[in-house]
Structure formats: C-alpha cells, structure tokens
Amino acid sequence: MASDSWGVVRPSKQKNDSEDVDPEKDTDPSELDSPDLSMGDLSEIEAAIESCFKEMHNASLQKYDADKADRTAALFLITQMRLSSLIEDVEMKAKNAKNEITRIEAEKYFEYKTNNTDKKITENMLLNYIAKDSEIIKTKKECVQYEANYKKWTYILGTLKDGHIYFRNLGKNKNWSE
C-alpha cells in the first residue's frame, strides 16, 4: 500500500497496472484503485490524525488556500471514518472488560462462599475479600484503560468533525469571494 501526499493510504491495484478497465467486462469493485477506508492498523490511523492536526496548525498560522481546503476536508472525513472503526473496537473491548469484571466477581463470590463453610463470614467481609482479589484488581485496571482509550479516541473524533467543517467552509469561501 502506498500513501499520497495527504497521508491517505491507497491499496495498489490487484491486476497489472498497465491493464485498463474494460466496461464490457464485469469488474469486481475490490479490484479498482480506491481509498482504503478500512480501519487499517493503529499507526496508519495515528499518521492520518497527525496529518489532519498539521493541516489545522498550518491553517492557524497563515491564510489557507481554498482549493487545498476542499482536499483537506476530505482527508478529515476519511480519517473520521477510519477512526470510527477503531472506536467501535475500543468500545467493544471496554464493554467486554466490564462484563469480565462482573463474571470474575461472581466467580470469586461463589468460591469464597462455598470454601468458607466452617466460619461465618458477613456479606460485607465477603465483598471486601472479592474487592481486594488480585485478579479483580488487574481486570478493573484493564477496564479503566479501555475506557480511557475510548474517551480519548471519541474526543479526537469530535475534533476531526470540527476540523472537517472548518475546512469545508474554507473551501466554500472560494466561491463566495469570486
């Protein structure tokens, strides 16, 4: 995969590059050279986000070309779509981590309740045993990390949306000033 000057990664053609598309033949859409809108790996998404932030920084320092603004708005939009896929995965991991905490807590509760039949353990004491269990503590830390990642990417998505609107409006200004 190669990336253009905007950091947009495009897959290379599946067929021989010198081959033209024949309109008479059935063409599989996956064989056409189009932007890769899949999630990609994290480094590709981060590179695209960094490109967006650089363009926003450039726009804050000097007058921004209206023609370039249209392309930059498209870059922001593509990055939003990629980031949305990442957010979906991160959100699922966060929700699964919460479910895992509940599962482990229930398992530990049952374990402590059935193993300590000789002593009378109060419900509060049992909950404290569960809360300080190392497996539960580790799982809760992982859950907090997943939730923090989810929030971070959601905030960045909001910034990308605002940036897309900003550059789209800059692109519209070329028509208004003519």
WOVEN-V718096 format. One record per backbone hydrogen bond with DSSP energy under -1.0 kcal/mol. CO is the residue of the C=O (numbers start at 1). NH is the residue of the N-H. E is the energy in kcal/mol with one decimal. If there is no record, write none. Layout:
<<CO & NH & E> <CO & NH & E>>
This chain:
<<2 & 10 & -3.2> <4 & 7 & -2.0> <8 & 4 & -1.8> <9 & 36 & -1.6> <10 & 2 & -1.9> <16 & 19 & -1.9> <22 & 25 & -1.3> <28 & 31 & -2.3> <29 & 32 & -1.1> <32 & 34 & -1.0> <35 & 37 & -1.0> <41 & 45 & -1.8> <42 & 46 & -2.8> <43 & 47 & -2.1> <44 & 48 & -2.2> <45 & 49 & -2.5> <46 & 50 & -2.5> <47 & 51 & -2.2> <48 & 52 & -2.1> <49 & 53 & -2.5> <50 & 54 & -2.3> <51 & 55 & -2.2> <52 & 56 & -2.2> <53 & 57 & -2.3> <54 & 58 & -2.7> <55 & 59 & -2.3> <56 & 60 & -1.4> <58 & 62 & -1.6> <65 & 69 & -1.7> <66 & 70 & -1.1> <67 & 71 & -1.1> <68 & 72 & -2.4> <69 & 73 & -2.5> <70 & 74 & -1.7> <71 & 75 & -2.1> <72 & 76 & -2.4> <73 & 77 & -2.0> <74 & 78 & -2.7> <75 & 79 & -2.4> <76 & 80 & -2.1> <77 & 81 & -2.0> <78 & 82 & -2.2> <79 & 83 & -2.8> <80 & 84 & -2.2> <81 & 85 & -1.3> <82 & 86 & -1.6> <83 & 87 & -2.9> <84 & 88 & -2.1> <85 & 89 & -1.7> <86 & 90 & -2.6> <87 & 91 & -3.0> <88 & 92 & -2.0> <89 & 93 & -2.2> <90 & 94 & -2.2> <91 & 95 & -2.4> <92 & 96 & -2.6> <93 & 97 & -2.1> <94 & 98 & -1.8> <95 & 99 & -2.1> <96 & 100 & -2.3> <97 & 101 & -2.1> <98 & 102 & -2.0> <99 & 103 & -2.4> <100 & 104 & -2.8> <101 & 105 & -2.8> <102 & 106 & -2.2> <103 & 107 & -2.3> <104 & 108 & -2.9> <105 & 109 & -2.5> <106 & 110 & -2.4> <107 & 111 & -2.3> <108 & 112 & -3.1> <109 & 113 & -2.6> <110 & 114 & -2.4> <111 & 115 & -2.1> <112 & 116 & -1.2> <122 & 126 & -2.2> <123 & 127 & -2.3> <124 & 128 & -2.1> <125 & 129 & -2.3> <126 & 130 & -2.1> <127 & 131 & -2.4> <128 & 132 & -1.7> <130 & 133 & -1.2> <133 & 137 & -2.3> <134 & 138 & -2.4> <135 & 139 & -2.1> <136 & 140 & -2.5> <137 & 141 & -2.1> <138 & 142 & -2.0> <139 & 143 & -2.2> <140 & 144 & -2.4> <141 & 145 & -2.1> <142 & 146 & -2.4> <143 & 147 & -2.5> <144 & 148 & -2.3> <145 & 149 & -2.4> <146 & 150 & -2.4> <147 & 151 & -2.3> <148 & 152 & -2.5> <149 & 153 & -2.6> <150 & 154 & -2.0> <151 & 155 & -2.5> <152 & 156 & -2.2> <153 & 157 & -2.3> <154 & 158 & -2.0> <155 & 159 & -2.0> <156 & 160 & -2.5> <157 & 161 & -2.2> <158 & 162 & -2.2> <159 & 163 & -2.5> <160 & 164 & -2.5> <161 & 165 & -2.2> <162 & 166 & -2.5> <163 & 167 & -2.7> <164 & 168 & -2.4> <165 & 169 & -2.4> <166 & 170 & -2.0> <167 & 171 & -2.2> <168 & 172 & -1.6> <169 & 173 & -1.4> <172 & 175 & -1.1> <172 & 176 & -1.3> <173 & 177 & -2.1>>
